[in-house]
């Protein structure tokens, strides 16, 4: 009788433990302490963080029938040893051929998002990784020219997956997900013909300026990243209200929006995987070729299809090199435009600029496309039908 009672009690504890583990996998990491590895390479134990939750408006639903036991992930000790090794003379955290130029924190939230990228959205994260070879060289060059850590590229990775055409429900656009007002504040043009938030070079320059300002305000890359996500005003108010100077302190509880609480853990997890994808089970990735191009000034009103025909390249390649051109035409009435062309094709287009003259003259008369279709604005009145508008 006693043996049966003990056996039944053990089964109850076992089932309760399984249910608790499954709940933790669905809702986020348990509330435990974390380890921070800063510029001095010292470990610090601190207070727990809140549970993390996936953002439905950023990522698609996880694959069906996910098998958690197949996760490939180094142990916490391996990650710890990988992060905290010797500092080089530049002050970077370095391990063998892998280095980090921003502080790396390993905690339950970071581990949760490593697991999330591996199990819930590996198909999406694989696409993100495939774009690193295309955009990383130019992003690193811009960040370095502004004296910024190159690892800030992972801000763009978690913002858009390094996709210049990304567009959010909040109307943020481009690789760095600028809303229009912030983009214009940092020199990006957004109008009928241009959306420079989609330009990988110009938007990275704008992001570098913004991140420089944010770091100047907060003196912390984690707080700067939080400010990039939520806005500097919200972070400053949260710091003043809670008398807090540390990102992890702010992210504990309801002091910040849920998305901002998860932002830095997402960034760190993305950095850890992207630097050593094979260690985390991401192999056989079809990396894209680097983005290479030449630039030249062309007349206003030049259509990308015509330029592609002259150089005998695919029109899609010209559109990919100039994603900021919303109508695939250089802005009419704005004078010469600096157009990007495939490497090795600049001289061909330069030798045929006279063939573009008629389109420049056409553009001077108004915003025309090569087809001769013109555009004009019309304010729709209540009750107006499309047919009536078309006849005007």
Buried (B, 14 or more C-beta within 10 A) or exposed (E): EEEEEEEEEEEEEEEEEEEEEEEBBEEBBBEEEBBBBBEEEEEEEBEBBBBBBBEEEBBEEBEEEEEEEEEEBBEBEEBBEBBBBEBEEEEBBBBEEBBBBBBBBBBBBBBBBBBBBBBBBBEBBBBBBBBBBBBBEBBBEBBEEBEBBBBBBBBBBBBBBBBBEBBBEEEBBBBBBBBBEBBBBBEBBBEEBBBBBBBBBBBBBBBBBBBBBBBEBBEBBBBBBBBBBBBBEBBBEBBEEBEBEBBBBBBBEEBBBBBBBBBBBBBBBBBBBBBBBEBBBBEEBEEBEEBEBBEBEBBBBBBBBBBBBBBEBEBEBBBBBBBBBBBBBBBBEBEEBEBBBBEEBBEBBEEBBEBBEEBBEBBEEEBBBBEEEEEEEEEEEEEEEEEEEEEE
